[in-house]
Amino acid sequence: MTQDPLDRGVRRAYDTVAADYAAHLPDTRAEAPLDLAMLDAFVEAVSAGAERPRVLDAGCGTGRIGRYLAARGCAVEGVDLSPAMAVEARHARPDLPVVVGSLAALPYAAARFDGVLLWYSIIHAPPALHPALFAEAARVLRPGGHLLVGFQHGAGTRDVSAAYRAFGHEVVLERHLVTADEVGAGLAAAGLGEVSRMVRRPRSGERDDQAAVLARRTAS
Ligand SMILES: C[S@@+](CC[C@H](N)C(=O)[O-])C[C@H]1O[C@@H](n2cnc3c(N)ncnc32)[C@H](O)[C@@H]1O
């Protein structure tokens, strides 16, 4: 397990809120139709040429999105920094493998997956670190495989401690906003060509624009 101080803070925060996160956000009900459309486009992309595509839910949390993908035919594995979030994911679907690990050093062999999902899991890493996280995701993706990134769109940093305190816990946590152009550039530098992007305005209860970028690992 990583000793990175930033990761330690994120892990501590999610370990603290894990049970309440699972209870309050059990499925994809918080996702807008456009978010689900991007997840569905990802499923379609990874399913081309693979009957049961192998997909990594990277930063899977409680596994709610992995379960959405599994219900659509993907063989989903999960990895998360927070042992308590991983426990929740395993509790909900004991048949879906979940390990504890970092996006910065994924515990998988190269080219193992047809698809990698980074659904709001890069948001706590400063944008300067994103290219390294995309390169690590690209490493475990087979040539021609697809990556989908979901994130809050914009610039700057938000202190989200209060939102997580709403669960009744004391946590210190911030998230970083980036633009789809910045994400697209980081993906390109990692050998991931952009396929499509979605940027939408905030819905009720959301503070920022939301975005998702779908990319494909170049064949070489
Ligand atoms: C906002 S939650 C999203 C969880 C899940 N993807 C979902 O949509 O419900 C962020 C998750 O990313 C995980 N995470 C954040 N940074 C990570 C890192 N560097 N390596 C692995 N997991 C990380 C956290 O532990 C947390 O479970």
The ligand as an SDF file (V2000), in Angstrom:
LIG
                    3D

 27 29  0  0  0  0  0  0  0  0999 V2000
  -15.7860   10.2130   -5.0210 C   0  0  0  0  0  0  0  0  0  0  0  0
  -15.3510    8.5430   -4.6830 S   0  0  0  0  0  0  0  0  0  0  0  0
  -15.9060    7.7250   -6.1720 C   0  0  0  0  0  0  0  0  0  0  0  0
  -16.0540    6.2420   -5.9810 C   0  0  0  0  0  0  0  0  0  0  0  0
  -16.7130    5.5110   -7.1650 C   0  0  0  0  0  0  0  0  0  0  0  0
  -15.9180    5.6070   -8.3560 N   0  0  0  0  0  0  0  0  0  0  0  0
  -18.1060    6.0540   -7.3860 C   0  0  0  0  0  0  0  0  0  0  0  0
  -18.3420    6.7160   -8.3970 O   0  0  0  0  0  0  0  0  0  0  0  0
  -18.9430    5.8350   -6.5070 O   0  0  0  0  0  0  0  0  0  0  0  0
  -13.5760    8.5500   -4.9130 C   0  0  0  0  0  0  0  0  0  0  0  0
  -12.9520    7.1810   -4.6810 C   0  0  0  0  0  0  0  0  0  0  0  0
  -11.6400    7.1710   -5.2550 O   0  0  0  0  0  0  0  0  0  0  0  0
  -10.7680    6.5540   -4.3520 C   0  0  0  0  0  0  0  0  0  0  0  0
   -9.4320    7.1050   -4.6030 N   0  0  0  0  0  0  0  0  0  0  0  0
   -9.0510    8.3970   -4.5280 C   0  0  0  0  0  0  0  0  0  0  0  0
   -7.7510    8.5240   -4.8260 N   0  0  0  0  0  0  0  0  0  0  0  0
   -7.2970    7.2690   -5.1070 C   0  0  0  0  0  0  0  0  0  0  0  0
   -6.0340    6.7500   -5.4700 C   0  0  0  0  0  0  0  0  0  0  0  0
   -4.9650    7.5390   -5.6080 N   0  0  0  0  0  0  0  0  0  0  0  0
   -5.9150    5.4080   -5.6790 N   0  0  0  0  0  0  0  0  0  0  0  0
   -7.0120    4.5850   -5.5360 C   0  0  0  0  0  0  0  0  0  0  0  0
   -8.2340    5.0340   -5.1740 N   0  0  0  0  0  0  0  0  0  0  0  0
   -8.3780    6.3730   -4.9620 C   0  0  0  0  0  0  0  0  0  0  0  0
  -11.2940    6.9050   -2.9770 C   0  0  0  0  0  0  0  0  0  0  0  0
  -10.8120    6.0290   -1.9710 O   0  0  0  0  0  0  0  0  0  0  0  0
  -12.7810    6.8080   -3.2110 C   0  0  0  0  0  0  0  0  0  0  0  0
  -13.2790    5.5190   -2.9630 O   0  0  0  0  0  0  0  0  0  0  0  0
  1  2  1  0
  2  3  1  0
  2 10  1  0
  3  4  1  0
  4  5  1  0
  5  6  1  0
  5  7  1  0
  7  8  2  0
  7  9  1  0
 10 11  1  0
 11 12  1  0
 11 26  1  0
 12 13  1  0
 13 14  1  0
 13 24  1  0
 14 15  1  0
 14 23  1  0
 15 16  2  0
 16 17  1  0
 17 18  1  0
 17 23  2  0
 18 19  1  0
 18 20  2  0
 20 21  1  0
 21 22  2  0
 22 23  1  0
 24 25  1  0
 24 26  1  0
 26 27  1  0
M  CHG  2   2   1   9  -1
M  END
$$$$
